[in-house]
C-alpha cells in the first residue's frame, strides 16, 4: 500500500510504502494511524513505522467497512 500526500501545485507525492497482508477493502485515518479493512479482518497500521496490529475479524458475510464519524470515532462493520 502506498501513502500519498497532496502538495499544493505539485499534485500528489508518494510519501511512504507499507506492506500489508492482503488487498485493502476499506480504510480511514485514526489519529496518526490508519484503520484498514482487509478481507475478513480489521487492522491498525502505524503510519510512522508501518507496524500492524489486529483489531478483530469482520465476519464472513460482508466486506469490511470502515466509516469515520464526525465525532472522530470509527464505525467498523461486523
N, C-alpha and C positions, 0 to 999 in steps of 0.2 A: 504494500500500500504506500502510495506517495502522498506526502503532505505538501500542499501548495499554498502560497500566500499572495494576495493581491497587493502589488506595489505601484501605486499611482499610475503614471503614464507608461510604465514598463509592462503593465499587464500582470499575469501570474508568473511567479517564480517558484521553482521547486525548492523546498526548504529541507525536507528530510525524507528518507525512505525507510519504512518499517516492514519487517517480516511478520506476517500473520498466518495462522494455520489453515485458513480456508477463505473462500470468497466472502467479502463483507456485504451483507444484505441491507443493513441499516446502521446509521452512526449519528452521534451527536456529541458536541463538546460538553464536558462535565468539569467545569472549572479549568484546570490546566491539563486535564486528562481527556481522553476520547472514549465514549462508551460505544462498543461495537456489537452489532447483532450478527453473529457468524453461524450460518447453517442452523444448528439447534441449540445454541448457547449464547450467552452474553458475556463479554469480557471488557475489562477496563485496560486501555493502553495508556501508559505513562508517556506523554508527548516529549518529555525531556530525555529519558533514557531507553525508551522502547520496551520496557518491561510489561508483560501481560499478566493480568490476574483474572481468574474466572469468577463470575458473579453467580450465575445459576443457569440451568438449562431452560430453553424456551418451550419445550414440548415438541410434539410431532405433527400437529395438525396445521399450523400456520407458520409462515416465515417469521423470523424475529423482527420486532418493531420497536424502535427507539424514538420517543417523542419528547422534545424539550418543551416544558411548560413555562408560561410567563413568570411563574414564581421562582424559576431557576432549577426546579426539580426535574427529574426524568421519569417518564412513564414507560415501563417495559412490558410488552405483551407476554403472556404465558398461557 
